[in-house]
């Protein structure tokens, strides 16, 4: 989502963070479950790394 957030910010620099979050949420809702899998796996990998570090 950080990459997508940056893209939106570049296209609409005056957009508030709350609106960007809403748009990202809508995009997430529209994704098929199978398309979400890589993002879910990456989030889990980062969570485990964070737990190991702290």
PDB file with one MODEL, atoms N, CA, C and O in Angstrom:
MODEL        1
ATOM      1  N   UNK A   1       0.818  -1.195   0.000  1.00  0.00           N
ATOM      2  CA  UNK A   1       0.000   0.000   0.000  1.00  0.00           C
ATOM      3  C   UNK A   1       0.859   1.256   0.000  1.00  0.00           C
ATOM      4  O   UNK A   1       0.411   2.311  -0.448  1.00  0.00           O
ATOM      5  N   UNK A   2       2.078   1.156   0.493  1.00  0.00           N
ATOM      6  CA  UNK A   2       2.944   2.335   0.497  1.00  0.00           C
ATOM      7  C   UNK A   2       3.241   2.799  -0.926  1.00  0.00           C
ATOM      8  O   UNK A   2       3.289   3.999  -1.196  1.00  0.00           O
ATOM      9  N   UNK A   3       3.440   1.849  -1.826  1.00  0.00           N
ATOM     10  CA  UNK A   3       3.711   2.191  -3.226  1.00  0.00           C
ATOM     11  C   UNK A   3       2.485   2.841  -3.843  1.00  0.00           C
ATOM     12  O   UNK A   3       2.592   3.863  -4.521  1.00  0.00           O
ATOM     13  N   UNK A   4       1.326   2.253  -3.611  1.00  0.00           N
ATOM     14  CA  UNK A   4       0.084   2.814  -4.149  1.00  0.00           C
ATOM     15  C   UNK A   4      -0.202   4.182  -3.540  1.00  0.00           C
ATOM     16  O   UNK A   4      -0.677   5.083  -4.231  1.00  0.00           O
ATOM     17  N   UNK A   5       0.083   4.340  -2.262  1.00  0.00           N
ATOM     18  CA  UNK A   5      -0.118   5.624  -1.584  1.00  0.00           C
ATOM     19  C   UNK A   5       0.755   6.700  -2.244  1.00  0.00           C
ATOM     20  O   UNK A   5       0.301   7.819  -2.483  1.00  0.00           O
ATOM     21  N   UNK A   6       2.013   6.347  -2.532  1.00  0.00           N
ATOM     22  CA  UNK A   6       2.912   7.306  -3.189  1.00  0.00           C
ATOM     23  C   UNK A   6       2.383   7.699  -4.565  1.00  0.00           C
ATOM     24  O   UNK A   6       2.435   8.869  -4.945  1.00  0.00           O
ATOM     25  N   UNK A   7       1.873   6.713  -5.312  1.00  0.00           N
ATOM     26  CA  UNK A   7       1.329   7.001  -6.643  1.00  0.00           C
ATOM     27  C   UNK A   7       0.178   7.999  -6.554  1.00  0.00           C
ATOM     28  O   UNK A   7       0.109   8.952  -7.330  1.00  0.00           O
ATOM     29  N   UNK A   8      -0.716   7.772  -5.608  1.00  0.00           N
ATOM     30  CA  UNK A   8      -1.861   8.679  -5.448  1.00  0.00           C
ATOM     31  C   UNK A   8      -1.368  10.066  -5.046  1.00  0.00           C
ATOM     32  O   UNK A   8      -1.866  11.072  -5.551  1.00  0.00           O
ATOM     33  N   UNK A   9      -0.398  10.124  -4.146  1.00  0.00           N
ATOM     34  CA  UNK A   9       0.121  11.414  -3.695  1.00  0.00           C
ATOM     35  C   UNK A   9       0.785  12.181  -4.838  1.00  0.00           C
ATOM     36  O   UNK A   9       0.696  13.408  -4.902  1.00  0.00           O
ATOM     37  N   UNK A  10       1.451  11.455  -5.740  1.00  0.00           N
ATOM     38  CA  UNK A  10       2.075  12.105  -6.890  1.00  0.00           C
ATOM     39  C   UNK A  10       1.016  12.654  -7.843  1.00  0.00           C
ATOM     40  O   UNK A  10       1.177  13.738  -8.404  1.00  0.00           O
ATOM     41  N   UNK A  11      -0.068  11.898  -8.020  1.00  0.00           N
ATOM     42  CA  UNK A  11      -1.131  12.320  -8.931  1.00  0.00           C
ATOM     43  C   UNK A  11      -1.976  13.435  -8.329  1.00  0.00           C
ATOM     44  O   UNK A  11      -2.445  14.319  -9.046  1.00  0.00           O
ATOM     45  N   UNK A  12      -2.169  13.396  -7.026  1.00  0.00           N
ATOM     46  CA  UNK A  12      -3.028  14.373  -6.340  1.00  0.00           C
ATOM     47  C   UNK A  12      -2.343  14.853  -5.062  1.00  0.00           C
ATOM     48  O   UNK A  12      -2.712  14.429  -3.967  1.00  0.00           O
ATOM     49  N   UNK A  13      -1.353  15.732  -5.191  1.00  0.00           N
ATOM     50  CA  UNK A  13      -0.581  16.140  -4.012  1.00  0.00           C
ATOM     51  C   UNK A  13      -1.392  16.881  -2.946  1.00  0.00           C
ATOM     52  O   UNK A  13      -0.972  16.940  -1.790  1.00  0.00           O
ATOM     53  N   UNK A  14      -2.531  17.441  -3.310  1.00  0.00           N
ATOM     54  CA  UNK A  14      -3.340  18.182  -2.338  1.00  0.00           C
ATOM     55  C   UNK A  14      -4.346  17.301  -1.597  1.00  0.00           C
ATOM     56  O   UNK A  14      -5.046  17.776  -0.702  1.00  0.00           O
ATOM     57  N   UNK A  15      -4.419  16.022  -1.965  1.00  0.00           N
ATOM     58  CA  UNK A  15      -5.395  15.131  -1.343  1.00  0.00           C
ATOM     59  C   UNK A  15      -4.981  14.822   0.098  1.00  0.00           C
ATOM     60  O   UNK A  15      -3.810  14.565   0.377  1.00  0.00           O
ATOM     61  N   UNK A  16      -5.939  14.851   0.989  1.00  0.00           N
ATOM     62  CA  UNK A  16      -5.685  14.558   2.401  1.00  0.00           C
ATOM     63  C   UNK A  16      -5.444  13.065   2.603  1.00  0.00           C
ATOM     64  O   UNK A  16      -5.945  12.231   1.848  1.00  0.00           O
ATOM     65  N   UNK A  17      -4.679  12.751   3.621  1.00  0.00           N
ATOM     66  CA  UNK A  17      -4.334  11.367   3.923  1.00  0.00           C
ATOM     67  C   UNK A  17      -5.574  10.500   4.151  1.00  0.00           C
ATOM     68  O   UNK A  17      -5.594   9.334   3.758  1.00  0.00           O
ATOM     69  N   UNK A  18      -6.594  11.055   4.776  1.00  0.00           N
ATOM     70  CA  UNK A  18      -7.821  10.290   5.032  1.00  0.00           C
ATOM     71  C   UNK A  18      -8.471   9.857   3.718  1.00  0.00           C
ATOM     72  O   UNK A  18      -8.951   8.729   3.605  1.00  0.00           O
ATOM     73  N   UNK A  19      -8.486  10.736   2.743  1.00  0.00           N
ATOM     74  CA  UNK A  19      -9.081  10.405   1.446  1.00  0.00           C
ATOM     75  C   UNK A  19      -8.244   9.359   0.717  1.00  0.00           C
ATOM     76  O   UNK A  19      -8.791   8.466   0.068  1.00  0.00           O
ATOM     77  N   UNK A  20      -6.936   9.465   0.819  1.00  0.00           N
ATOM     78  CA  UNK A  20      -6.056   8.465   0.207  1.00  0.00           C
ATOM     79  C   UNK A  20      -6.329   7.102   0.829  1.00  0.00           C
ATOM     80  O   UNK A  20      -6.415   6.101   0.118  1.00  0.00           O
ATOM     81  N   UNK A  21      -6.464   7.057   2.141  1.00  0.00           N
ATOM     82  CA  UNK A  21      -6.745   5.797   2.836  1.00  0.00           C
ATOM     83  C   UNK A  21      -8.073   5.205   2.385  1.00  0.00           C
ATOM     84  O   UNK A  21      -8.181   3.992   2.203  1.00  0.00           O
ATOM     85  N   UNK A  22      -9.076   6.042   2.206  1.00  0.00           N
ATOM     86  CA  UNK A  22     -10.377   5.566   1.733  1.00  0.00           C
ATOM     87  C   UNK A  22     -10.255   4.954   0.348  1.00  0.00           C
ATOM     88  O   UNK A  22     -10.820   3.894   0.079  1.00  0.00           O
ATOM     89  N   UNK A  23      -9.517   5.621  -0.529  1.00  0.00           N
ATOM     90  CA  UNK A  23      -9.345   5.100  -1.892  1.00  0.00           C
ATOM     91  C   UNK A  23      -8.601   3.771  -1.890  1.00  0.00           C
ATOM     92  O   UNK A  23      -8.961   2.845  -2.616  1.00  0.00           O
ATOM     93  N   UNK A  24      -7.566   3.688  -1.069  1.00  0.00           N
ATOM     94  CA  UNK A  24      -6.823   2.432  -0.980  1.00  0.00           C
ATOM     95  C   UNK A  24      -7.707   1.314  -0.430  1.00  0.00           C
ATOM     96  O   UNK A  24      -7.622   0.172  -0.880  1.00  0.00           O
ATOM     97  N   UNK A  25      -8.547   1.642   0.533  1.00  0.00           N
ATOM     98  CA  UNK A  25      -9.474   0.657   1.086  1.00  0.00           C
ATOM     99  C   UNK A  25     -10.454   0.153   0.046  1.00  0.00           C
ATOM    100  O   UNK A  25     -10.751  -1.040  -0.006  1.00  0.00           O
ATOM    101  N   UNK A  26     -10.956   1.052  -0.781  1.00  0.00           N
ATOM    102  CA  UNK A  26     -11.884   0.651  -1.853  1.00  0.00           C
ATOM    103  C   UNK A  26     -11.183  -0.272  -2.841  1.00  0.00           C
ATOM    104  O   UNK A  26     -11.748  -1.278  -3.272  1.00  0.00           O
ATOM    105  N   UNK A  27      -9.941   0.077  -3.197  1.00  0.00           N
ATOM    106  CA  UNK A  27      -9.180  -0.775  -4.126  1.00  0.00           C
ATOM    107  C   UNK A  27      -8.993  -2.170  -3.540  1.00  0.00           C
ATOM    108  O   UNK A  27      -9.121  -3.174  -4.241  1.00  0.00           O
ATOM    109  N   UNK A  28      -8.687  -2.216  -2.234  1.00  0.00           N
ATOM    110  CA  UNK A  28      -8.476  -3.502  -1.568  1.00  0.00           C
ATOM    111  C   UNK A  28      -9.758  -4.335  -1.609  1.00  0.00           C
ATOM    112  O   UNK A  28      -9.713  -5.536  -1.872  1.00  0.00           O
ATOM    113  N   UNK A  29     -10.889  -3.702  -1.350  1.00  0.00           N
ATOM    114  CA  UNK A  29     -12.174  -4.407  -1.367  1.00  0.00           C
ATOM    115  C   UNK A  29     -12.471  -4.994  -2.739  1.00  0.00           C
ATOM    116  O   UNK A  29     -13.089  -6.054  -2.839  1.00  0.00           O
ATOM    117  N   UNK A  30     -12.039  -4.318  -3.793  1.00  0.00           N
ATOM    118  CA  UNK A  30     -12.333  -4.764  -5.150  1.00  0.00           C
ATOM    119  C   UNK A  30     -11.416  -5.890  -5.624  1.00  0.00           C
ATOM    120  O   UNK A  30     -11.722  -6.570  -6.603  1.00  0.00           O
ATOM    121  N   UNK A  31     -10.296  -6.089  -4.934  1.00  0.00           N
ATOM    122  CA  UNK A  31      -9.379  -7.161  -5.332  1.00  0.00           C
ATOM    123  C   UNK A  31      -9.988  -8.530  -5.042  1.00  0.00           C
ATOM    124  O   UNK A  31     -10.688  -8.722  -4.047  1.00  0.00           O
ATOM    125  N   UNK A  32      -9.705  -9.467  -5.929  1.00  0.00           N
ATOM    126  CA  UNK A  32     -10.102 -10.854  -5.675  1.00  0.00           C
ATOM    127  C   UNK A  32      -9.209 -11.401  -4.559  1.00  0.00           C
ATOM    128  O   UNK A  32      -8.084 -10.940  -4.367  1.00  0.00           O
ATOM    129  N   UNK A  33      -9.720 -12.377  -3.836  1.00  0.00           N
ATOM    130  CA  UNK A  33      -8.942 -12.978  -2.745  1.00  0.00           C
ATOM    131  C   UNK A  33      -7.597 -13.491  -3.247  1.00  0.00           C
ATOM    132  O   UNK A  33      -6.582 -13.347  -2.564  1.00  0.00           O
ATOM    133  N   UNK A  34      -7.584 -14.085  -4.431  1.00  0.00           N
ATOM    134  CA  UNK A  34      -6.337 -14.626  -4.974  1.00  0.00           C
ATOM    135  C   UNK A  34      -5.326 -13.520  -5.262  1.00  0.00           C
ATOM    136  O   UNK A  34      -4.119 -13.751  -5.188  1.00  0.00           O
ATOM    137  N   UNK A  35      -5.804 -12.325  -5.589  1.00  0.00           N
ATOM    138  CA  UNK A  35      -4.901 -11.201  -5.846  1.00  0.00           C
ATOM    139  C   UNK A  35      -4.362 -10.598  -4.555  1.00  0.00           C
ATOM    140  O   UNK A  35      -3.346  -9.903  -4.570  1.00  0.00           O
ATOM    141  N   UNK A  36      -5.033 -10.857  -3.444  1.00  0.00           N
ATOM    142  CA  UNK A  36      -4.602 -10.324  -2.149  1.00  0.00           C
ATOM    143  C   UNK A  36      -3.484 -11.161  -1.523  1.00  0.00           C
ATOM    144  O   UNK A  36      -2.745 -10.666  -0.672  1.00  0.00           O
ATOM    145  N   UNK A  37      -3.356 -12.407  -1.932  1.00  0.00           N
ATOM    146  CA  UNK A  37      -2.427 -13.344  -1.291  1.00  0.00           C
ATOM    147  C   UNK A  37      -0.996 -12.814  -1.202  1.00  0.00           C
ATOM    148  O   UNK A  37      -0.407 -12.887  -0.123  1.00  0.00           O
ATOM    149  N   UNK A  38      -0.404 -12.286  -2.279  1.00  0.00           N
ATOM    150  CA  UNK A  38       0.982 -11.799  -2.142  1.00  0.00           C
ATOM    151  C   UNK A  38       1.130 -10.687  -1.100  1.00  0.00           C
ATOM    152  O   UNK A  38       2.143 -10.617  -0.404  1.00  0.00           O
ATOM    153  N   UNK A  39       0.137  -9.835  -0.997  1.00  0.00           N
ATOM    154  CA  UNK A  39       0.191  -8.741  -0.029  1.00  0.00           C
ATOM    155  C   UNK A  39       0.049  -9.264   1.398  1.00  0.00           C
ATOM    156  O   UNK A  39       0.717  -8.783   2.314  1.00  0.00           O
ATOM    157  N   UNK A  40      -0.816 -10.241   1.575  1.00  0.00           N
ATOM    158  CA  UNK A  40      -1.009 -10.840   2.899  1.00  0.00           C
ATOM    159  C   UNK A  40       0.261 -11.564   3.338  1.00  0.00           C
ATOM    160  O   UNK A  40       0.660 -11.480   4.500  1.00  0.00           O
ATOM    161  N   UNK A  41       0.891 -12.270   2.411  1.00  0.00           N
ATOM    162  CA  UNK A  41       2.138 -12.975   2.737  1.00  0.00           C
ATOM    163  C   UNK A  41       3.248 -11.998   3.109  1.00  0.00           C
ATOM    164  O   UNK A  41       4.002 -12.234   4.053  1.00  0.00           O
ATOM    165  N   UNK A  42       3.344 -10.904   2.364  1.00  0.00           N
ATOM    166  CA  UNK A  42       4.369  -9.904   2.667  1.00  0.00           C
ATOM    167  C   UNK A  42       4.119  -9.268   4.029  1.00  0.00           C
ATOM    168  O   UNK A  42       5.061  -9.036   4.786  1.00  0.00           O
ATOM    169  N   UNK A  43       2.877  -8.990   4.343  1.00  0.00           N
ATOM    170  CA  UNK A  43       2.541  -8.419   5.647  1.00  0.00           C
ATOM    171  C   UNK A  43       2.930  -9.385   6.770  1.00  0.00           C
ATOM    172  O   UNK A  43       3.445  -8.960   7.804  1.00  0.00           O
ATOM    173  N   UNK A  44       2.688 -10.658   6.571  1.00  0.00           N
ATOM    174  CA  UNK A  44       3.052 -11.662   7.576  1.00  0.00           C
ATOM    175  C   UNK A  44       4.570 -11.744   7.728  1.00  0.00           C
ATOM    176  O   UNK A  44       5.083 -11.842   8.843  1.00  0.00           O
ATOM    177  N   UNK A  45       5.283 -11.703   6.608  1.00  0.00           N
ATOM    178  CA  UNK A  45       6.744 -11.741   6.650  1.00  0.00           C
ATOM    179  C   UNK A  45       7.286 -10.545   7.440  1.00  0.00           C
ATOM    180  O   UNK A  45       8.177 -10.699   8.274  1.00  0.00           O
ATOM    181  N   UNK A  46       6.749  -9.373   7.175  1.00  0.00           N
ATOM    182  CA  UNK A  46       7.193  -8.173   7.880  1.00  0.00           C
ATOM    183  C   UNK A  46       6.834  -8.228   9.365  1.00  0.00           C
ATOM    184  O   UNK A  46       7.604  -7.770  10.210  1.00  0.00           O
ATOM    185  N   UNK A  47       5.672  -8.785   9.679  1.00  0.00           N
ATOM    186  CA  UNK A  47       5.254  -8.913  11.075  1.00  0.00           C
ATOM    187  C   UNK A  47       6.217  -9.826  11.837  1.00  0.00           C
ATOM    188  O   UNK A  47       6.633  -9.510  12.952  1.00  0.00           O
ATOM    189  N   UNK A  48       6.565 -10.957  11.227  1.00  0.00           N
ATOM    190  CA  UNK A  48       7.481 -11.895  11.874  1.00  0.00           C
ATOM    191  C   UNK A  48       8.869 -11.280  12.046  1.00  0.00           C
ATOM    192  O   UNK A  48       9.521 -11.479  13.071  1.00  0.00           O
ATOM    193  N   UNK A  49       9.312 -10.537  11.044  1.00  0.00           N
ATOM    194  CA  UNK A  49      10.614  -9.878  11.141  1.00  0.00           C
ATOM    195  C   UNK A  49      10.613  -8.843  12.266  1.00  0.00           C
ATOM    196  O   UNK A  49      11.579  -8.728  13.020  1.00  0.00           O
ATOM    197  N   UNK A  50       9.539  -8.111  12.364  1.00  0.00           N
ATOM    198  CA  UNK A  50       9.421  -7.111  13.429  1.00  0.00           C
ATOM    199  C   UNK A  50       9.441  -7.781  14.806  1.00  0.00           C
ATOM    200  O   UNK A  50      10.091  -7.299  15.733  1.00  0.00           O
ATOM    201  N   UNK A  51       8.724  -8.893  14.924  1.00  0.00           N
ATOM    202  CA  UNK A  51       8.692  -9.614  16.205  1.00  0.00           C
ATOM    203  C   UNK A  51      10.085 -10.122  16.570  1.00  0.00           C
ATOM    204  O   UNK A  51      10.474 -10.089  17.737  1.00  0.00           O
ATOM    205  N   UNK A  52      10.830 -10.590  15.578  1.00  0.00           N
ATOM    206  CA  UNK A  52      12.175 -11.091  15.844  1.00  0.00           C
ATOM    207  C   UNK A  52      13.123  -9.960  16.247  1.00  0.00           C
ATOM    208  O   UNK A  52      14.007 -10.149  17.082  1.00  0.00           O
ATOM    209  N   UNK A  53      12.932  -8.797  15.654  1.00  0.00           N
ATOM    210  CA  UNK A  53      13.800  -7.651  15.947  1.00  0.00           C
ATOM    211  C   UNK A  53      13.497  -7.034  17.309  1.00  0.00           C
ATOM    212  O   UNK A  53      14.400  -6.523  17.972  1.00  0.00           O
ATOM    213  N   UNK A  54      12.238  -7.077  17.731  1.00  0.00           N
ATOM    214  CA  UNK A  54      11.840  -6.403  18.970  1.00  0.00           C
ATOM    215  C   UNK A  54      11.214  -7.405  19.882  1.00  0.00           C
ATOM    216  O   UNK A  54      10.801  -7.059  20.989  1.00  0.00           O
TER     217      UNK A  54
ENDMDL
END
